[in-house]
Amino acid sequence: MTPFGPAGRRLRVLVLTWNYPTPAAPQRGLWAQRMCDAAAQTADVTVIVPTPWVPPLVPVPALSRFRRVPARDRRGAVDVHFPRVPGSIEYLTHDRDAGLALSRVLAVARRLHEAAPFDVIHAHFIYPDGVVASHIGRELGVPVMTSEHSYWTPWLTDKRRVGEQVARALPGIRLVSAVSESLRSSIEEFTRGSVETAVLPNVVDDHVFNPMSPLPRDPEELLYVGLIRRVKRLDVLLRALADVRRTMPGLHLRILSANAYRAYGKDRRDVERLIETLGLSDAVQIVRGTEPEGVADAMRRAAFVTVTSARETFCSVAAESLACGTPVVVTRCGGPEEFVSAADGVLVPAGDPIAYAAGLREAFARQSEFDSAAIASRIVERFGRAAWTERAMTLYERTAASRPAPAARP
């Protein structure tokens, strides 16, 4: 399916996202990049990634790394622009980032739009991305949609300044898409019918995540992929692992985790101390960051991929594991319940190490029952590149056919 803009040309999509891989943070926003790559099969996609401006003489590596980001890059079929903006360094200026970045992002968007007009603006996250996109849409006369990857509450109620900016921006947004029905329901409690909503899940890149592997599985390896954060509840996984190893002493865990934010450093140190306290130093290996192909290889080699989160709006890790044909042991934390069945793994209550240990025992007892090819086929049919692109283009065309309502400056 090829979406068409005016005069029969390909639809032109401007994506605005603070989360996109850069030389400064190569693992950040991989899901946004995958969406753009999938959309670029049938539409012309341009991406703007607001990037912190750092003075040339600042020597601190955590800040100076942003100077390595180019002003512009071409990634496959996607043009990516990295305008320098004030603020936007981790969460230090978060509640002011939309206002700080607006003028510079608008200048780039206006220049690109004048050269080749956009049909739709697609922002990732309602803030700051959606707030800035709402204003740009009003200025350029281009309708706006957002993709939501996080719960809005209690975030937008606890952060009053952010919530107020979102409320002012919503009239300028044509469509709010959520990555799961669970998240969509939560957002609708906040919007109360003030904006149209839809579901647009994360894309599973089945070119990378698939069952093909030259290496055999390790029948006693568990794999965790993701940031080491308190909300991911790695403490539950580690305590469950210590319990199950009493009867399965060969069971071991590999953790693949990127260092995305310094703010998460304490959580990582807490996990490392817990590993030592539980006597798991010989059973747990932490690998600090890896490329998607490496993640896929690790998933294909593991017996099970584990998820212990308290909340997940979609859970790309679980979906990517299934695309590799690897079953999962996952908590009932929101998004995964919508696509993980008994044929794909084991679902357990969140926040309970005893229940998770029981889930691990059940998974290994049923290990021979899981059909890798069938698991991969089911998930790719729902979330693979072809399925995602068809759904996304339908929403793009629906959004492009509308006109944006006025929106206030953040």
N, C-alpha and C positions, 0 to 999 in steps of 0.2 A: 504494500500500500504506500503510495507516494502522496503526501499532503501537498496541496497547492495553495499558494497565496494569490494575490491579484494577478490578472492577466495570465493565469495558468502556470506561473513560475513556482519553483519549490518554496515551501514555507521557510521564512527566515526567523530564527529564534535567537533571542539574546538571553543568555543565562547569567544571573548574578549570584555569586556565592562567595562567602568568606572562607569556605571549606573546599579546598582543591589542592591536589599535590603540587608542591613546589620544591626547589632544591633546599629550602630552609626547613620544610616539613614534608618529606616525600610520602608519608603514609596518611596524611590528613586529607579527608574528603575523597577517598578513593571511590566511594559510592556515587558521589556527584560526577566524577570523571567517567564512571561507567555509564551513567545515564546519558551524559553528553555524547559519548562514543556510540551508544546504541541509537540515539536520536539522529546522529549525523549520517546514518545509513540512508535516510529518506528526507532529511531537512538540512538546511544550511544553519550551522550552529556556531555562534560566537559567544565566548565566555569572558566575563569581567570578574577578576579576583582581586578585591581591595587588599593591598599589602602594606604593612607598616613601614612608614618612612623612618629611617634611622640615620642620624647625622654621621658624616664620614669618619669622624674621629672617635666615635664610641667604640671601645675595644672589647666590651663584654660579649663573649661568644653567643650567649642566648639572644642578644639583640643584633649583633653584627651579621649573623647568618642571613638576615632578611636582605642584606645588600647583595647577596648572591642570586637573588631572583631577577630574571630578565624583565625588561619592560614589556616584551611581547614574545610569544612562542607559538609555533605551529605543531600541534600534536595530532598526527594522523590527518583526519578531515576537519579538525576543530581548530579555529583561531582563538588564542587565549591572550588576554591583556591583563597586566598586573599594575594598575595605577597605584602610586604611592599615596597613602592617606595618613593623617594624624591618628594616633591611638591604635586600637585594634591589636595590641600586644597582649596575648593571652586574655585574661578577664580584667585587667587593671583599669580599663576605661569603658567597660562593656556597656553601661547604661547611657553613654554618650557617643558610642561609635557611629550610630546612624547619622547624627547631626554633623560629626566631625568629618565623615567621609563623603557626605552628599555632594558637595560642589565638585569635587574632583571626579567622582564616579559619573556624575551627570555630564561633565565636560567630555569624557571619553565616549559615553553612550550617545551624546548628541552628534559628535563628530562621525561616529560609525553609522548612525542612523541617516545622516545627511548623505553619506557616500552610497549606502544601500539600505533602504528602509526596512525596519523590523516589523514583523507581523504580530509577535507576541513576546512578552518578557516573562521568563521563568526564574523565580527566585527560590533559593533553598533556605528554609527556615523563615519564620515570620519576622524575626528580629536578629540582627539589624537588616538582613537582606531584603525581606519583604517590605519593611518600612521605607527603605531607600527606593526600591523598585516601584512602590506605589507613587512616589513623587515623580520619578522619572517617567512613568507611564502617563501621568497627567501632563507633564511638560511636552512629551513627544507625541501624545495622542495614540499610544500603543497600549492595548489591554494587557493586564498582568495576572499571572497565576503563581501560586507558591506550592512548593513541596514541603511537607512538614515531617520531620524525623524525630521530634521530641514532644513530650506532653506540655501543654500550655499551662496547666495548673499542677501544683501551686505556684509555678514560676512567675506567671504574669500578674498574679495577685500579690505575691510576696515582694516582687520588684515593681513597686508602684510606678516609678518613672518609665520603665520599659512598657508596662501594661498600658499606660496612658498613650504612649507613642503608637502602640499597636492599634488601640481603639480608634485613633485619629486616621490611621492608614487604611483600615479595613474597607471604607467606602470606595477606595481606589483600587481594590483588588477584585477581579472578576470571579476567581475560583481559588479555593483553598483545597489542595489535595493532601491526603494523609497516606502514610505508607501501609496502614492496616485499618480494618474496620474498628478495631479497638481504639486506635488513636483518633479516628474520625469521630466516634461517639463522644470522646472526651472533648475534642475541639468544639463540637456542636453545643455542648453544655456551656461553653464560654461565649460563642458567637450568637446563640439563641436565634438562629435563622437570619442573621444580618448579612450572610454571604453564602454563596453556593459552595457545597463541599463535594468531594469525590475521593475515591481511593486510587492511588498510583503507587504501587509497591516499589521497593528497591529492585533494581535489575540484577539478575544473577548472570554473570558473564560465563556462559557455558563454553566459550572458546578456551577459557582458562580452567574453570572448575568443571571437571568431567571425570568419569571413572577410569580413564586411561592412565596406567602407571606401569613402569617397568619393574618396580620394586614390590615385594610381597608385604602384606600387612604384618604389623607386630600385634599379635593377639592379646597382649597385655598392656598396650599403651593407650593412655587417655591423652587427649589433646585439648588445651584451652587456647583460644585465639582472641586477643583483644587487649584493651588497655587494662592495666592493673589499677582499678579504682574501687573504692569502698562499695559503691552501688552495685558492682558486678559480683559481690559476695564470694570472692575467692576463699574467704575463711570457711564458708560452707563446704566448698569442694575439698579443701585441705583436710578438714576434720573428718569428712566422709572417707577420703582416701586413707587416712590413718586407721579408721575403723575397718574398712574392707581388707586392708593389707594383713590383718590378723589371720585371715583365712586364705588370702591370695597374696603371699609375700612378694611375688614377682610383679605385681601391679605397679606401674609407674606413670608419671605425669610429665608431659612436655608443655611448657607455657611459651607461646609466641606473643610478644608484647612490644609495641613501639613506645618510645619515650616522646609523647606528644606534648605534654604541658608540664612545666616545672611544678605547677600547683599539685600535681598528682604524686610528687616525690614521696611525701609522707605515707601515702597509701602503699606504695611499692615497698618502702622500708618496713612497714607493719607486716606485709605479707612475707617478706624475707625472714623476719624474726619469728613469725608463726611457723614457717617451714622448719626452722631450727628447733623451736620449742617442741614440736610434734615429732621430732626425730625423723624427718623426711628428707634430710639433705641429700641422701643417696638415691632417693626415689623421685625427686623433682628437678627438672632442668629448665632454667629460664633462658630463652633465646631472645635477645633484644632487637626486635624488628626484623622484617624480611619482606621480600617482594611477593606480589600475589601468586606468582608461579611457585615460589617456595612454600607459601601457605597451602596451596592446592596439593603439592606433593606431600606435605606433612599430613594433610587431611586424608589423603588416599592411603597413607601408611598406618594411620592409627586405627585401633579397634573401634573407638567411639570418640566423638567430639563432645565436649561438655560445655554446658551453659548453666550458670548458677545465679543469674541476674535477678534482682528484685523487680525491675521493670525493663521491658524491651518493647519498643513500638513496632518493630518488625523482626529483627534479629537476623541480619545478613549472615552471620557466622553459621547459624543453624541451616539456613537455606543453601549456603555454599557447600557446607559439609554434605548435605543430601545430594547436591548436584555432583559431588565426587563419588556418590554411592556409599558414603560412610554414615551409618546410623548415629543418632544423637541421644544423649541423656540431658534433658533440658527442663528447667523449672517452668511452672505455669506463671509466666510473668507478663502476659499481654499478647504480643504479636505471634509467638511461636504456636500457640494453640490453634491458630487459623490454618496452619499447613502441616503440622507434625501429627501423624497418626500412629497407632500402635505398630503399623507396618514399617514405620520410619525410625522408631526408637522408643524411649520411655519418657513420659512426662511425670514430674514430681512436684509437690508443693514447694513454694519458694521459702527460703530462710530457715530450713530445717535440716541440719546435718544428718540426723538419724534417718529421715525420709530419703535424703539424697543417697545415703549409703545403701538403703534398701533398693533404690532405683538402679544403682550401679550393679548390685548383685543380680537383680532381675535381668538387666541388659546382658550381662555375661552369661547368665543361664540360657538366654534365648539367642545367643550370638549366631548360631548356625541357621536361624530362621530368617535372618535379614537378607533380602535379595538386592544386591547393589545396583544391578541394572534397572530393576523396577523402581527403586528409590530415586535414582537419578532421573529416570524418564518422567516420573510424576512431577518433580519440582521444576524441571526445565519447561514442561508443558505450561506451567502456571507463570513462572517468573524468568524464563530464559530471555535472551536478547530479542528474539522474534516476537514472543508474546508481549514483552514489555513495550517494544516499539509500536506495536499495533494499538495498544491501550493509550500510550502517551500521545500518539498522533491524533487520536480521536479527541483527546482533551485539548491539545494545541489548536486544532481546527475550531472546536467549540469556543475556546477563549478568543481566538483571532477574529471570529465572526462578531464579537461584541465590541462595544466602545467603553473605555474606562470612565468611571465616575470621578468627580473631583476629589482630591485628597489634600489634607493639610500638610504643611512642612513639618518634619519632625522637630 
